[in-house]
Amino acid sequence: TDLHAKAMWLVIPPLIAAMFASYTMFAFIAMLHFLEIMNLQQSLQECCSILGSFYKSSSIVDTSACSHPVNAISRRGEAASHSEGDNASEVSTSVPHSRQDIDI
């Protein structure tokens, strides 16, 4: 048991250091991912405001759904799917829901 205790003093400190390094690297990568998401949100908001001001000036599209980009896309898709039944000859602007809906 005395030999085992002395041997563990050689093993335990590097093990603790490796665990600490692993958790630190995970936290750093998680922080980078969080910052990337925040940067993407800011870029999308800037793009949405630019497009919103363009569409308001040209009066092409209703920009009321532009406060959140995901809602704007889904609302356009819903509006297009509701109008498909009424006007079958018009071109659909709905968002494809699966890979099978996309023509390559």
Contact map, one row per residue, 1 for C-alpha under 8 A:
11111000000000000000000000000000000000000000000000000000000000000000000000000000000000000000000000000000
11111100000000000000000000000000000000000000000000000000000000000000000000000000000000000000000000000000
11111110000000000000000000000000000000000000000000000000000000000000000000000000000000000000000000000000
11111111000000000000000000000000000000000000000000000000000000000000000000000000000000000000000000000000
11111111100000000000000000000000000000000000000000000000000000000000000000000000000000000000000000000000
01111111110000000000000000000000000000000000000000000000000000000000000000000000000000000000000000000000
00111111111000000000000000000000000000000000000000000000000000000000000000000000000000000000000000000000
00011111111100000000000000000000000000000000000000000000000000000000000000000000000000000000000000000000
00001111111110000000000000000000000000000000000000000000000000000000000000000000000000000000000000000000
00000111111111000000000000000000000000000000000000000000000000000000000000000000000000000000000000000000
00000011111111100000000000000000000000000000000000000000000000000000000000000000000000000000000000000000
00000001111111110000000000000000000000000000000000000000000000000000000000000000000000000000000000000000
00000000111111111000000000000000000000000000000000000000000000000000000000000000000000000000000000000000
00000000011111111100000000000000000000000000000000000000000000000000000000000000000000000000000000000000
00000000001111111110000000000000000000000000000000000000000000000000000000000000000000000000000000000000
00000000000111111111000000000000000000000000000000000000000000000000000000000000000000000000000000000000
00000000000011111111100000000000000000000000000000000000000000000000000000000000000000000000000000000000
00000000000001111111110000000000000000000000000000000000000000000000000000000000000000000000000000000000
00000000000000111111111000000000000000000000000000000000000000000000000000000000000000000000000000000000
00000000000000011111111100000000000000000000000000000000000000000000000000000000000000000000000000000000
00000000000000001111111110000000000000000000000000000000000000000000000000000000000000000000000000000000
00000000000000000111111111000000000000000000000000000000000000000000000000000000000000000000000000000000
00000000000000000011111111100000000000000000000000000000000000000000000000000000000000000000000000000000
00000000000000000001111111110000000000000000000000000000000000000000000000000000000000000000000000000000
00000000000000000000111111111000000000000000000000000000000000000000000000000000000000000000000000000000
00000000000000000000011111111100000000000000000000000000000000000000000000000000000000000000000000000000
00000000000000000000001111111110000000000000000000000000000000000000000000000000000000000000000000000000
00000000000000000000000111111111000000000000000000000000000000000000000000000000000000000000000000000000
00000000000000000000000011111111100000000000000000000000000000000000000000000000000000000000000000000000
00000000000000000000000001111111110000000000000000000000000000000000000000000000000000000000000000000000
00000000000000000000000000111111111000000000000000000000000000000000000000000000000000000000000000000000
00000000000000000000000000011111111100000000000000000000000000000000000000000000000000000000000000000000
00000000000000000000000000001111111110000000000000000000000000000000000000000000000000000000000000000000
00000000000000000000000000000111111111000000000000000000000000000000000000000000000000000000000000000000
00000000000000000000000000000011111111100000000000000000000000000000000000000000000000000000000000000000
00000000000000000000000000000001111111110000000000000000000000000000000000000000000000000000000000000000
00000000000000000000000000000000111111111000000000000000000000000000000000000000000000000000000000000000
00000000000000000000000000000000011111111100000000000000000000000000000000000000000000000000000000000000
00000000000000000000000000000000001111111110000000000000000000000000000000000000000000000000000000000000
00000000000000000000000000000000000111111111000000000000000000000000000000000000000000000000000000000000
00000000000000000000000000000000000011111111100000000000000000000000000000000000000000000000000000000000
00000000000000000000000000000000000001111111110000000000000000000000000000000000000000000000000000000000
00000000000000000000000000000000000000111111111000000000000000000000000000000000000000000000000000000000
00000000000000000000000000000000000000011111111100000000000000000000100000000000000000000000000000000000
00000000000000000000000000000000000000001111111110000000000000000011100000000000000000000000000000000000
00000000000000000000000000000000000000000111111111000000000000000000000000000000000000000000000000000000
00000000000000000000000000000000000000000011111111100000000000000000000000000000000000000000000000000000
00000000000000000000000000000000000000000001111111110000000000000110100000000000000000000000000000000000
00000000000000000000000000000000000000000000111111111000000000000100000000000000000000000000000000000000
00000000000000000000000000000000000000000000011111111100000000000000000000000000000000000000000000000000
00000000000000000000000000000000000000000000001111111110000000000000000000000000000000000000000000000000
00000000000000000000000000000000000000000000000111111111000000100100000000000000000000000000000000000000
00000000000000000000000000000000000000000000000011111111100000000000000000000000000000000000000000000000
00000000000000000000000000000000000000000000000001111111110000000000000000000000000000000000000000000000
00000000000000000000000000000000000000000000000000111111111111100000000000000000000000000000000000000000
00000000000000000000000000000000000000000000000000011111111111100000000000000000000000000000000000000000
00000000000000000000000000000000000000000000000000001111111000000000000000000000000000000000000000000000
00000000000000000000000000000000000000000000000000000111111100000000000000000000000000000000000000000000
00000000000000000000000000000000000000000000000000000011111111000000000000000000000000000000000000000000
00000000000000000000000000000000000000000000000000000011011111000000000000000000000000000000000000000000
00000000000000000000000000000000000000000000000000000011001111100000000000000000000000000000000000000000
00000000000000000000000000000000000000000000000000000011001111111000000000000000000000000000000000000000
00000000000000000000000000000000000000000000000000010011000011111100000000000000000000000000000000000000
00000000000000000000000000000000000000000000000000000000000001111110000000000000000000000000000000000000
00000000000000000000000000000000000000000000000000000000000001111111101100100000000000000000000000000000
00000000000000000000000000000000000000000000000110010000000000111111101100000000000000000000000000000000
00000000000000000000000000000000000000000000100100000000000000011111101100000000000000000000000000000000
00000000000000000000000000000000000000000000100000000000000000001111111100000000000000000000000000000000
00000000000000000000000000000000000000000001100100000000000000001111111110000000000000000000000000000000
00000000000000000000000000000000000000000000000000000000000000000001111111000000000000000000000000000000
00000000000000000000000000000000000000000000000000000000000000001111111111100000000000000000000000000000
00000000000000000000000000000000000000000000000000000000000000001111111111110000000000000000000000000000
00000000000000000000000000000000000000000000000000000000000000000000111111111000000000000000001000000000
00000000000000000000000000000000000000000000000000000000000000000000011111111100000000000000001000000000
00000000000000000000000000000000000000000000000000000000000000001000001111111110000000000000000000000000
00000000000000000000000000000000000000000000000000000000000000000000000111111111000000000000111000000000
00000000000000000000000000000000000000000000000000000000000000000000000011111111100000000000111000000000
00000000000000000000000000000000000000000000000000000000000000000000000001111111110000000000010000000000
00000000000000000000000000000000000000000000000000000000000000000000000000111111111000000000010000000000
00000000000000000000000000000000000000000000000000000000000000000000000000011111111100000001110000000000
00000000000000000000000000000000000000000000000000000000000000000000000000001111111110000001010000000000
00000000000000000000000000000000000000000000000000000000000000000000000000000111111111000000000000000000
00000000000000000000000000000000000000000000000000000000000000000000000000000011111111100000000000000000
00000000000000000000000000000000000000000000000000000000000000000000000000000001111111110101000000000000
00000000000000000000000000000000000000000000000000000000000000000000000000000000111111110000000000000000
00000000000000000000000000000000000000000000000000000000000000000000000000000000011111110000000000000000
00000000000000000000000000000000000000000000000000000000000000000000000000000000001111111100000000000000
00000000000000000000000000000000000000000000000000000000000000000000000000000000000111111110000000000000
00000000000000000000000000000000000000000000000000000000000000000000000000000000000000111110000000000000
00000000000000000000000000000000000000000000000000000000000000000000000000000000000100111111000000000000
00000000000000000000000000000000000000000000000000000000000000000000000000000000000000011111100000000000
00000000000000000000000000000000000000000000000000000000000000000000000000000001100100000111110000000000
00000000000000000000000000000000000000000000000000000000000000000000000000011001000000000011111000000000
00000000000000000000000000000000000000000000000000000000000000000000000000011111100000000001111100000000
00000000000000000000000000000000000000000000000000000000000000000000000011011000000000000000111110000000
00000000000000000000000000000000000000000000000000000000000000000000000000000000000000000000011111101100
00000000000000000000000000000000000000000000000000000000000000000000000000000000000000000000001111101000
00000000000000000000000000000000000000000000000000000000000000000000000000000000000000000000000111111100
00000000000000000000000000000000000000000000000000000000000000000000000000000000000000000000000111111100
00000000000000000000000000000000000000000000000000000000000000000000000000000000000000000000000001111110
00000000000000000000000000000000000000000000000000000000000000000000000000000000000000000000000111111110
00000000000000000000000000000000000000000000000000000000000000000000000000000000000000000000000101111111
00000000000000000000000000000000000000000000000000000000000000000000000000000000000000000000000000011111
00000000000000000000000000000000000000000000000000000000000000000000000000000000000000000000000000000111
